[in-house]
């Protein structure tokens, strides 16, 4: 089944934007997505910490709005976002392969990767090793 150019372009644009966000988060968090063990570790553990005081909760008179772990909390939420985006991308790739075939999906992913490289990202910064993806058993 052939995809029309409009659907192919929309899917490619969506994957490119998704991959750019994944790459930015990974770079900012210092998470190596080109290492399978690091990705598995990221995916296996929930990162959102429990906090004793919610910032948005009403404060009692004299209480500070500061939570000692606000930086940790922000990083944890970014790690959760990264995990979610990786799952979303995997789902989009799976649906694309099922609906449109491997050849079309491969071409879309290659083009999206090339666009990211032209924007200054190193190949694989988004964790999508195309050789591994297409040569997996």
C-alpha positions in Angstrom: 0.0 0.0 0.0 1.4 3.4 -1.0 1.0 6.4 1.2 0.1 9.6 -0.5 2.7 12.4 -0.3 0.6 14.5 2.2 0.3 11.6 4.7 4.0 10.8 4.3 5.0 14.5 4.8 2.8 14.8 7.9 4.2 11.6 9.4 7.7 12.7 8.6 7.2 16.1 10.1 5.7 14.7 13.2 8.6 12.2 13.7 11.1 14.9 13.0 9.7 17.1 15.7 9.3 14.2 18.1 12.9 13.1 17.5 14.2 16.7 18.0 12.4 16.9 21.4 13.8 13.5 22.4 17.3 14.6 21.4 17.1 17.9 23.2 15.8 16.2 26.4 18.5 13.5 26.2 21.2 16.1 25.7 19.9 18.3 28.5 19.6 15.4 30.9 22.9 13.8 30.0 21.2 10.6 29.0 23.0 8.6 26.3 20.4 7.2 23.9 23.0 5.4 21.7 23.6 2.9 24.5 21.0 0.2 24.8 21.7 -0.4 28.5 21.2 3.3 29.3 17.9 3.3 27.4 16.7 0.1 29.2 17.6 1.7 32.6 15.7 4.8 31.7 12.6 2.9 30.6 12.5 0.5 33.6 12.3 3.0 36.4 9.8 5.7 37.2 11.5 8.9 37.8 8.9 11.2 39.4 9.9 11.6 43.0 7.5 12.0 45.9 7.4 15.4 47.5 6.3 16.3 50.9 4.9 19.7 50.0 3.1 20.4 46.7 4.1 23.9 45.4 0.6 24.6 44.1 -1.1 23.7 47.4 -2.3 26.6 49.5 0.3 27.7 52.0 -0.2 28.3 55.7 0.8 31.7 56.9 4.6 32.0 57.1 5.3 28.9 55.0 7.8 29.2 52.2 6.9 28.2 48.6 10.3 26.6 48.2 10.6 22.8 48.1 14.2 21.7 48.5 13.9 19.3 45.6 12.4 21.5 43.0 15.4 21.1 40.7 15.3 17.4 41.2 11.6 17.4 40.5 12.0 19.3 37.3 14.7 16.9 36.1 12.5 13.9 37.1 9.6 15.3 35.1 11.9 15.8 32.1 13.0 12.2 32.4 9.4 11.0 32.5 8.7 13.1 29.4 11.6 11.5 27.6 10.4 8.1 28.5 6.9 8.9 27.3 8.2 10.4 24.0 10.3 7.3 23.4 7.2 5.1 23.9 5.2 7.4 21.6 7.8 7.2 18.9 7.9 3.4 19.1 4.1 3.3 18.8 4.2 5.6 15.7 6.9 3.5 14.1 5.0 0.3 14.8 1.7 1.7 13.4 3.5 3.1 10.3 5.2 -0.3 9.6 1.8 -2.1 10.0 -0.2 0.4 8.0 2.3 1.4 5.3 5.1 -1.2 5.2 8.7 -1.3 6.1 10.0 0.5 3.0 7.9 3.6 3.4 8.5 3.8 7.1 12.3 3.4 6.5 12.2 6.3 4.0 10.3 8.5 6.3 12.7 7.8 9.2 15.8 8.3 7.1 14.5 11.7 5.8 13.6 12.8 9.4 17.1 11.8 10.6 18.7 13.7 7.7 16.7 16.8 8.5 17.8 16.6 12.2 21.5 16.2 11.2 21.1 19.3 8.9 19.7 21.2 12.0 22.9 20.4 13.9 22.1 17.2 15.8 24.6 14.3 15.6 23.3 11.1 14.0 21.6 9.0 16.6 21.2 11.8 19.2 17.5 10.9 19.3 18.3 7.3 20.2 17.0 6.0 16.9 19.8 3.9 15.5 18.4 3.3 12.0 20.8 0.5 11.3 19.8 -1.3 14.5 16.1 -0.5 13.8 16.1 -2.0 10.3 18.5 -4.9 10.9 16.9 -6.2 14.0 16.0 -9.9 13.9 
